[in-house]
Amino acid sequence: MKFNEMQYTRPDIEQVKQKFADLTKRMENATSGEEQWQIHQEYYELNDHVMTQAVIAEIRHDVDMTDEFYEKENDFWNDTNPILANISVEYKKQLLHSKFRPYLEEKIGKVAFKNMELAEQSVAEKILPLMQEENKLQDEYNKLLATAKIDWKGEILNLSLMNPYLNSSDPEVRKEAWKKYSAFYEENSEALDDIYDKLVKNRTKQGEEMGHKNYLPLGYARMQRNNYGPADLKSFREQVKNDFVPFAEKLHDIRRKRLGLSRLHFEDEGVYFTNGNPAPIGTPEQILEAGRKMYNELSPETAEFMNFMCDNDLFDVLGRKTKKTGGYMTYLPDYKSPFIFANFNGSSSDADVITHECGHAFQGFVVRNELVREVQDITMETAETHSMAMEFFTDPWMKLFFGDRAKDYSDMHFEDSCVFIPYGTMVDEFQHIAYENPGLTPKDRNGVWHDLERQYKPHLDYSGNPYYEGGAFWQNKHHIYDCPLYYIDYCIAGTDALQYKVWMDKDYKAAWNSYLELCKLSASDFFDSMITRVGLNNPFEDGCLRNVVKQLEQTMGI
């Protein structure tokens, strides 16, 4: 079914609560594991329908954040989603503590039960008002960004539409674009600081109410970190600093020389060639058609997926002035349909949507008929492995998108994938410090960011921009506001993707078969087990990044 044909109806929350209560009672009174399993399948149907309506409302709100009807629906879901999370946890407690648990574990798996334990630690009725307030604060932040109006040579642009000018081949254009772009953040810095300060304090209060010293244990539970914890991530961050930052700095210097610069200024961070970054050729419609051709040639599985997506209009990718910034893949359970939201802006990131977000969507499509919904409930480091690895698997088809500049794009994408890992890891350490020290002032937080930049990106030069020089660049990253503790998952996944890059350069078919197996495994096993099962090294094991760097440097001859 096409997306515009999908009907939206706001659920009657009281009826939904009653249905959950009935299921919970029946589960409690069940006399066998088989009876509980049958009831649980009714839960799937109910939850799928409610979540489908929530996702439709989210998408239609995000494509136009000034739409009054869906703005009201968004407010409804901001209040309702925490309630639904809580009643879902209350229901799942019957499975978690069932005397028939061994039977149920055979049906839905041990990973599912570990995730239920984490869910039980993630929400409680006493923190629902705080969760609702958190949603409203995030909305306030997103609306502030979505309604940005930047005067660019007489045309009013939003933040997403400024991207081509921020990375222009003309240094003077870049300089002026960054001046206007950062001016928006500087002019709104007080509001941005205030929102983040409230978010940190809100999340800290939630953590305390759940019995923790701060937000971090609650945040880890909400991220479903079901087989690694803070010590593992701290060790990974040390690997990045010791083994990967020196490699990334070499890549920055190679680019500096390629650009003919004596120093790499922050305005040059996103530029890779003197004649400008490669941009996709053709209209958005032609880019989507190129994606269809690519996936039809890559494999039978990707062909079926992309034809389904295109035939059912499951993309909204045109950049519009009142559209939410950023991009994502989401899923509509009732229709077994992935959906991709993005903001095309004429830059290479348009093609990245067809690789990265389609990597997410492809995996969701592969397991769309899985009866056990918990197997579809993948953790984020696994989800991002699907997407970031797909960026490399699609590399042989980049000529469809970039024509004669396909190699330039491939080189740029490889370098960008590598230098991202220190930045993404820095975002994670910044968030850990912020939540370990919720009393930090805005100035203190800027100081933390400034110090971390010296560790993770020592080449950075913000001269001429006092706002960023003072440590405020972190305000550009919406994940810090919207998705606490998420960003490190990209770095773990990036390590996996680079392993696939090394592998596919030697044996593409074997690497692809491994990737397809990983997609099909979904969340049937824990992350570390799945990664080793498909032939990759666990990123948390000391030496993993060192080995990746060694192989990449050998290939590059540096």
Disulfide bonds with the S-S distance in Angstrom:
none
